[in-house]
Amino acid sequence: MRPRRIASRLFVALTALAWMAAVAPAAEAQTPKRGGTLRVSYGNEIAHLDFHTAPGYEMMWVAMNVGCGLVNITPDGKFVGDAAESWQISPDGLLYTFKLRKNVLFHDGSRVDATAVKFSIDRLMDPETKSGMRSFYEAVHSVEVLDPLTVQVRLKHPYAFMLHMLAGYRTGLVLYSPGATQKFTLEDRKQGKPGAVVGCGPFRLIEWVKGGHLVMERFDKYFEPGLPHLDRVVIRVIKDPVAEMAAFRAGEIDFIASFSPDHVDTMKAQSPRAQIMTGKETTPMLAAMKVTVPKDGKPMSRERAPHPIFGDVRMRKAIGCYGINRAEIVKIAFKGQATPWFGMAPPGTLDSVDLNHLCPYDPAKAKAMLTELGYGPQKPLTFELMTNTEKSVFSVIATVIKEQMARIGVTANIRLVDKVTWMNATLQDGPWDMYIEDLLSLLTIDSNGYLSNSTSSWSHPRHNDARVDELYARYARELDAAKRKAIGRELLEFMADRMYWNNISGSPFYMVAQPWVKGYTYNAEFEVHFDTVWLDK
């Protein structure tokens, strides 16, 4: 799968808000050299390797190099074919017909045909798969094989972001080999067993040693002529950013997939020739609060129950709105290189709206609201503030928030966990009150559909507000751009008023490459493609 940017072939007027501009130097007009091994570092472990179900950027960065899909989005903002060479959309927006290329193969040698496309989409839609992408396929009525190279997706109702979803939500559509998927177990795929994880991308998975390394090698029968240039990609996990910088400075690492913002100045000083890449702040930095109980109605043990205070919107506003100084966090944690932001969709996201005026920092008001709610010196308020080790800036932000809470008489106890523990707690009803994290970059407001507890298995706030579902549905189904923008604003204002999604700021995201790494195009944190990369050394 090749680099993508937000855009829409259907909605030309939206392209003015297109994706992002990299600050790295443009690749020189040189002839790419074939061969070599790209050495990559991740700051966290890969959760597992079933691409349709695993959370986390780390898995996604593997999936988009091992896998291919139907369509991609190019850096100039146009949808282009991947396994599909062309497609047609019916005038009513209910029928998408894809014509497949003839030369696309899975890594096991089987052909990528219409049956394989149907198999993959059906698997994503199957509730038993428990895919985080399933909510985005709600509009799909059926997938039909017209002939070996033609597949038709019929919708129940219009979906304005169908191509965005196929190309760029999380990993987009990753096609799986039906034969390999049926031959091996889910556990085999999760563990990265040889032969179990079979895609149709530029690299094939060779080995994954959890806690050690992951190896991908060139797929010589990749359908794009001349690609990829590299022989292999080897990924290491280096959790300590200081150790990561040392390995980079020593020339042991060629590419850092995610670099913590608070160490960028040090990196520039230590490795002045490094290519440091970033873009628009389409990822939200959150001080998320667990709002309500899970919708399944099971008994509320402490492990499953939210903190009592966050079930009350007044408490959410006292703590998360008036009690948090977003400008101070940006100044300390990001050295001013971010935008304080209250709205659910951060700056740079399609149809984003600046709602900062709704949530001014006002510690006196926060204290007064806490008093009204019965908290004070005689009844002190304490809650747990969880963050993870993915980026050191998370701990910095948690520390600043802890100090801000102390100013209003509240104690926030910081709990630092690894990334996998954080994912298990937030996605599986584990014990948490508030967490600090930056989440998936948003192509559109619609791509944050995880906020809907009734439609998504990955809803972090855990609210059960039908109004949110209704606004999401109206927004995604409206094909008129102006009407859709108005609905989007209504959704963002409602979410802000109820404080179901507590943004702190936009979150700058950095990737770092050695000067000899050529041909890499920065697009977004969820987009790391190595098919066009080559080494000038």
Salt bridges, closest charged atoms under 4 A:
GLU28 OE1 - LYS518 NZ 3.11
ASP50 OD1 - ARG123 NH2 3.26
ASP50 OD1 - ARG189 NE 3.12
GLU58 OE1 - LYS419 NZ 3.89
ASP122 OD2 - LYS118 NZ 3.00
GLU138 OE2 - LYS156 NZ 3.82
GLU138 OE1 - HIS157 NE2 2.98
GLU138 OE2 - ARG477 NH2 3.76
GLU144 OE2 - ARG154 NE 3.15
ASP147 OD2 - LYS99 NZ 3.85
GLU207 OE1 - HIS213 NE2 2.77
GLU217 OE1 - ARG204 NH2 3.65
GLU217 OE2 - ARG232 NH2 2.24
ASP220 OD1 - ARG218 NH1 3.84
GLU224 OE2 - ARG2 NH2 3.21
GLU224 OE2 - ARG101 NH2 3.57
ASP231 OD1 - ARG218 NH2 2.71
ASP254 OD1 - ARG39 NH2 2.77
ASP262 OD2 - HIS263 NE2 3.88
ASP296 OD1 - ARG304 NH2 2.79
ASP312 OD2 - ARG314 NH2 2.81
GLU328 OE2 - ARG407 NH2 3.00
ASP351 OD1 - LYS485 NZ 3.81
GLU384 OE1 - ARG415 NH1 3.61
GLU390 OE1 - LYS419 NZ 3.06
ASP429 OD2 - ARG304 NH1 3.42
ASP429 OD1 - ARG462 NE 2.48
ASP433 OD1 - ARG302 NH2 3.31
GLU437 OE2 - LYS419 NZ 3.98
ASP438 OD2 - LYS391 NZ 2.62
GLU470 OE1 - ARG467 NH1 2.39
GLU470 OE2 - ARG474 NH1 3.37
GLU490 OE2 - ARG467 NH2 2.50
GLU490 OE1 - ARG474 NH1 3.68
GLU493 OE2 - ARG489 NE 2.97
ASP497 OD1 - LYS317 NZ 3.38
GLU527 OE2 - ARG4 NH1 3.07
GLU527 OE1 - HIS529 NE2 2.42
ASP536 OD1 - LYS33 NZ 2.88
